[in-house]
């Protein structure tokens, strides 16, 4: 059959449909008008965003929640560079994502035309693959490759530049077949070796992380953990992989981690690391395991063979996705007598004590321990929590019990400004799920304009905005390293409740613990995007230490 003649823009959009794309996030630009025109009649939902960084983070959140590439369209030059934070998050968080970027016409190259940029050079080190389409007939090939690259091995972002004249040029070419994720599974002898290692272990522990999980895989692993009564910890911002209610749950391995969990990992004789890389944050700045040869026996399971042995030399390396590995775990048999069960129970008890918000008191009229206790009572277990970077995130990571897969959107890359766009992306694709953002005052304003996107699409997200009048994390480090010498960390903030109302949402200022519960109820029942502007004492910098205590400790060490 003769292939139909279509514009490059139409061929591109048809490929998105072939590969199952149901949603894209964009900021429009004249450089890809032909693609926008093709989207007009396509069965694809389009979310129009206010800044390219927010659009890219929404696409990354889509990839995290679905396991399929999040799709983002931005215009050339500044539009593309504005999107780069989303690409960096997708790379470090192992999230499948494809960014389509408008480009100058082919005949204008290398003249530094209006908004010209070499995208292979600009993004080559930040993404898995960066390319540019020179011929509209190659769209089926290149888009197919992009989906395979974004989802294979360790997932990540791909950038495709779209010259304006390629999108308007006509070509006759057939569509590509739909992509399929390339899967790798453990060999039977590897699973037999793992069985032997477990049988010989006295103090094993499991660390879960990375991507390429699924709801079914997470549930199946929970059954394995129950059978083997083995302690399980989640790496930085991957807490949704294992329920906090499970008797094997030992806590999260991130920032401000429970010291007893760190001690247990260091004392382990067998570590099963599934899906993660144990990079800087979960490894506690690469101090948990000796490099390159850990003293503990290490079983490392990862879908990308280049990650196996890259930093840590494992006793057993298994090149498999977490989902495929968990499926193979069904063949393993739990020991008749589990020697480590008491240790597992003790670790879970330690986690419950460490994460009890009612034990926390800090300076100020708004007590975050009580706030977290109120949120635990008011919000359902399937609430999706979103956050960017800052000390404020500690309140979620330590005190919210994640119990369901797909309920955590947070950048392991530590990118500020992620929470609001991630929440918009989540609510667009899962409108029936409650979505809550935790944000700091500095963090929020990096992409707070996407609150307007939430209003535009009637997305009742809730933003709990903690305002302490400073870049708190940097101030904390500043007081520790240069005590008393405050520099470039203070902020003068707007009235964030008024900000919410100005956009058409719900806003309320909260200054005391007693005010929070009623304000939360009003925000949730408003059926609008809402901001609770919570005034937090600057001294309440961490759950355990005040800003003054950190400064005094630093000064004492220098005396």
N, C-alpha and C positions, 0 to 999 in steps of 0.2 A: 504494500500500500504506500502511496506517495505521501511523504511527510508534509504537513501543512506549512504554509508560509506565514511567519509571525514576526512581529518586532522583537528585538532583543528583550525589551521590558516584559512583553507578554510571555516569551519563552522562559524568562527567569521566574515569573510568578507561577507559571504552570509547573515548573520544577518544584517550587515550594509546596504546591498542592500534591504533587506526586509523592513527596516525602512526608506527607501527613501534617504539614504546618497548619495550625488552626488559629494562631495568634502572632502578631508582630507588634513591636514597640518602636516608635519612631519620633523624630523631629523632622518635619518636611524640609526639602531643599530643592532649588531649581535644577540641581545637577542630576536628580533622578526622577524628574517629572514623568517620564515614560513608564517607569515602574509604578509610580503612584497611580497613574491612569489605569494600568493593568489591574491593580488591586481594587479599583472601583467596582468591578463586577465579580471579583473572586470571593469565594466562600471562606474568607479569612478575616477574623476580627482584628481591627487596628486600634491601638491605644496611642493617641497623640500626646506627647509629653512636652514639658516646658524647658528641658535642657538635656543635651545628649548624654551627659553623665548619668542622669536619672533614668533615661531610656535604656541605656546599656545595663544598668543595675537591675532594672525590671526584667530584662531578658535573661540575665544571669540567675535571678530568683526563679524564673520559669524553668530554667535548666535544672536547678537544684531540686525543685518540687517534682518534676516530671521525669527526669532522666533523659529527656529529649532536648535537642539543641534549642536554646532560646534564640529568637530571631530579632535583630535590631537593624533599623535603617537610619543612617545619618547622612548629612551632606558633607561635602569635601572640606579639606583644610581645617578650619577651627571647629567645625562640627565633628570631624573625626578625632581631633586631639581632645576635645571635650569628653569623648566617649572612652578615652583610654583608661580611666579608673575602673570601669566595668570590665574591660579586657584583663587588667591586672588581677582583679578579684577572680575572674573565671579561670585564669592560669593557676594561681596559687591554690584555689579551692577545688581544682580538678572538675570544673563544671563545663558541660558541652554548650557551646554558644557560637553563633555565626553573626558577624557584623558586616553588613553590606554598606559600602561607602561610595557616595557619588564621586565622580572624577572628571577632570577636564577632558575635552575632546582629544583624540589621539594625535591629531595634527598639530596640537599646541605644546606637545611635550618638550621639556627641557628649555623652555623660554621663561620659566618662573611666571607662568600665566596666573590669572586670578585664582587664589586659593590652591595653587598646585602643590602637591606633596607626593613624595615617593613612598607609597604605603608599605612596600616590601622592606624598605630601609627603616621607616618609622616604627613599624610594629613587628618586624621580623624576630626580634629577641623576646618579645612579650607574648607571642601567640604560638600555636602549634604550626600554623601555616598562614602566610600572607601572600596574596596573588592579585593579579589584575586580568580582567577578561579583554582580549583583543579582538575576538570574533564572536558574534552572537550565536553562531552555530556550535560554539563550545560550551554554552551555558549548561546543557544537560550533563556533560562530562564533569565540568568544574564544580557545579553545585552538588552532584553526587559524591565527588571526592571530598568536598567540604563536610558533608554529613558523616561520611565514614571516618575522616580524620578527627572530627570533633568528638565522636563517640567511642573511638577505638582505644585500646590500651588505657592509658591514663587520660580521661577526657580533658578537653580544654577548648579555648577559643580559636576561631578561624576568621581572617579578614579577607573580604573579596572587594576589590575596587571596581567600580562600574563607570567606564568612560561614557560621557553623555551621548556621544554619537553611536556607540555600540548598542545602547538601549533603544535608539530610534531606527537603527538599521534593520532590514528585513532579512530573514534566513529561513530555509526549509530544513528542518531537522526533527528527528523523532525524540520523544521524551525518554529519559533514562528510567530504568526500573527503580522501584522504591529501595532505599538503603536498608541494610540489615546489620546490626551490631555484630562485629566479629567477636566470638566468644572463645575463651580458653578455659579448660577445666583441669583440675588436679589429676595426676596419674595415680592409678591404684596403689602403686608402691609408695608414693608420697604420703597417701592417707594411712597406709600401714605403718610407715615410719612415725607419723604423728601419733598414731595409737600407742606405739611403743614408748614415745617420749612422755605421753600423758600417764601411762602406767608406771613409769619410773620416777615421776615428779613427786616432790614433797610440798612445794610452794608455788604452784602455777598461777598465772594471772593472764587475762585476755585484755587486749587493748583494741578497741574498734574505732575506725576512722575512714577517711576517704569518701569517694563517691562510688557509683555503680552498685548501690544497694537498691532494694525494693521493699515495699511493705511486707511482702511474703517472706523475703530473706530475713528481715529483722525479726519477724515472728518465729521463723524456724530456728534462728540462732538462740532466741529466748528459750525455746524448748531444749536445745542442746545444753545451754547453761544450767537449766533446772535439773537435767539428768545427771550432769557431771558435777553439779554444785560448785562450779568454778567461779571465782570472782571476776567481774567484768567492769572495766572502766572505759569511758569514751574519751577520745582525744578532743583537743580544743574545738569548741563549737560544733561538735558532732553528737550532742547528747540525745538527739532524737532517735539514734540508732538502737537504744536499749532503754527500757522503761525504768524510771526511778523507783517504781513500786516492786520491781523484781527482787526476790531475796538475794540474788547474786550481785546486784548493782553496788559498785564500790565508789562511784562518783566520777567527776570529770577531771581530766588531766589538762588543765589550761593555765590561766593566770590566777594567782591567789589560791593555789590548790591546797587541799587538806594535807597537812604534813604526814598524817598516818598513811595516806595512799602512796605518797612518794616513798616513804620508808618501806612499805610492802613491795613496791616494784623493785626497789634496790635489793631487797632481801629475797626476791624470787629466784627460783632455780630454773624456771621455764616461763618464757613470755611468748604468747601467741598474738602477733600483731596482724590484724586483718584489715586490709584496705588502705591503711594510713601509711605515712612516710616517717612518722616520729621526727618531725622537723623541730625548729627552734623552740616554739612555745610548748608543745606537749613534752618535749624532752628536757624541759627546764634548762634551756640554753645549752643543750647537748651535754648535760651532766648525768642524766639517768643511766645511760649505757656507755660503756667504754667504746671508743672508736679507734680502729675499725672492728675490733673483736670484743663483743660484749662478754662479760664474765658469766652472764646467764645464758642458757640455751635459748636461742631466738628462732622462732618459726615465723617467717615473714611471708604473708600472702598479699600479692599485689597484681593488678591486671597488666602492668607495664613492666616487661623484663628489665628495662634500663634502670628501674628503681630498686631492683633486688641486688643488694651488694653495693649500691651507690655510696652509702654512708656507713651502714652496719653490715658486717659479714655474718649472714645467718647460718645457723646449724642446719636449717632446712628452708630452702627457698621454693615457694610455690607460685608459679605464674598463672594466676586465675583471678577472675573478678570475684568480689565478695559473694555475689549471688550464686555463682557456680560453685565456689568453695563451700558455702553453707549447704547447698544441695548434696554435696559429697559427704558432709559430716553425718548424714543420716546413717551411713554404714558403720560408724564408730560405735563401740560399746563402752558404756560407762563401767568403771571398775566396781566390783562387787562391794568393796569397802572404800569409800572416799576418804582419804587421809586428811584432806585439807578443808573439810566442810566447816569445822569450827572457826578456822581462819576466815572463811567466806562470810560466815554469820557475823563475826566481829567487825569485818570491814563494812558490811552493810549497816550495822548499828552505828559505826563511826560516821558513815555518810549521813544517816538520819540526824544524828546529833549536830554535825557540822552544818547541815542545811536547814536547821530549825530557825525560822526567822524570829520566833518569840524570844529567843535568847539574846538578841542584838539590841544594844542601846548605843547611841552616839549623840554628839552635841546637836542641839537645834530643836525646834518645835515640831518639825515633820520627821517622824521616826520611820525610816525605810523598812525596818523589820516588820513593824505593824502594817505598813503599806503592802508588803509582800504577802503577809498573812491574809489581808483583806482580798487581795487579788486571787489567792488560792481558793478562797471561799466563793468568790463571785464569778470566776471564769471557768468554763468547761475544760476538761482535760485535753480536748482536741484544738484548743486555741493555738493559732500560729503566732509565735513571738518573733519579732524582727528587731534587729539592732545594728548600729554601726560600731564605732570604736570609742572607748573611753571608760573611765572608772565606773561610770553608771551601769555598764553592762554586767558588772560583778553581781549586782542585785538579782538579775535574771539567772545568770549561770549558776550561782550558788544556791539560790532560794526558790526558784521555780522548778517543780518536779516534771521534767519532760517525760511523757508517758506514751506518746504515739509517734510513729514514723511520719515525716513530712510536716512537723510542727515547729521547726527551727530554721530561721533564715538569718545567718550571721556570717560575716566575712572572716575566714581564717587568716586572710591577708591583713587584717586590722585596718580596713579602710573606713574612714569617717564618712558620714552622710549616706550610709547604705540603708538605714532602717525604713525611712519613709518610702523611697522608690520600691524597695523590696515588698513592703506591705501593699502598695498599689498593685504591683505585679501579681502578688498572691491573691488578692481579693478579686482581681479581674478574671483569674482562671478558676478560682474556687470561691464563688460568691456566697456560698452558704457557710463558710468557715469563719469563725471569729478571728480577727487579726488585730494584734496589739503591737505597737512600736514602743520600745524604750529608747529614749534619745537624751543626750546632753544638750546644753544650750549651744555650745560650739559645734557639736556634731549635727544638730538639727538644721542649722542655717546653711550647711554645705549643700543640701539638696531639699531644703524645706519648701521650695517652690512647687515641688510635686504634690504638695497638699492640694494645690489647685486642680491637679489631675484627678485626685480622689473626689473632689467636689464635682468636677465635670461629669464623671461617670457614676455619681451617686454611690460611692464606695464608703460605707460607714466604718472606716478604720479608727482605732483609738490610739492616740499618741500620748504616752506618759512622759512628759518633758521635764527633766530634772535640771533646774537652773541654780548653779552655784556661783555664777558671775565670773567664770574663768575656764581656761582649758585645763581641766582638773588633773588629767593624767600627767601632763607635762609639768604642771605646778608641783605635783607630788614628787616627780623625779628631780625637779629643781631644788626642792627643799632637802631632799636626800643628798644630792651631790654638791649643791651650793646653798646651804641653809641661810635663810634670811635675805637672800639676794634675788628678789622677785623681778623678773625681766620678761616682758612680752607675753605674759600669760593671762592678764586681766581682761575682762570683757564687760562692756556696757550693753545690756540686752533690751530688746523691745518688750512690749506687753504681748506675750505670745497668745494669751486668750483673745485679745483684740485682733491679733493676726488671724486666728482661726475664723473669727466672725467676719472679718473683712473679705475672706475668700468665700464665705457662704457656709462655713461649718459651725460647729459648736465649740465654744471655748469657755474655760473657767479657771480662775486662779485658786490655788490651794496653798495655804501657808501653814496649816497645822494638821496633825494626825487626825483629829476629830473631824476635820472638814473633808478628808479624802474619801471616806466611804460614801457619804451622800453625793459628793461630786461625781464619783465613779458611776453611781446608779443613774444620775441625770445624763451623763455623757453616753452611757450605753443605751438608754431609752430614747435618746434624741433622734436616733436613726440617721445621724449625719456623721461625716468625718469630724472627729473631735480631738481637741487638744486640752489636756489637763496640765496647766502651767504650775509645776510644783516647785516651791521655793525651798531650796536645800541649803542648810548652813554650810559655808565653805569648809568648816572644820570636819564635816562628815565625809571625809575623802575616801575612806575604806570602811568595811564593816568592823574591822578590828583596831585600827589606829586612826587617830585624828591627825590633821595637818600639823598641829603644834607638837604632837608626840613624835612625828617623823622628824621635824626640825630639831627638837631637843635631843633626840637620839643621835642625829648626825653631828650636832655640835659637841655632844659628849664624847663621841668617838675621835674628835679632833683635839680635844683638850689635853 
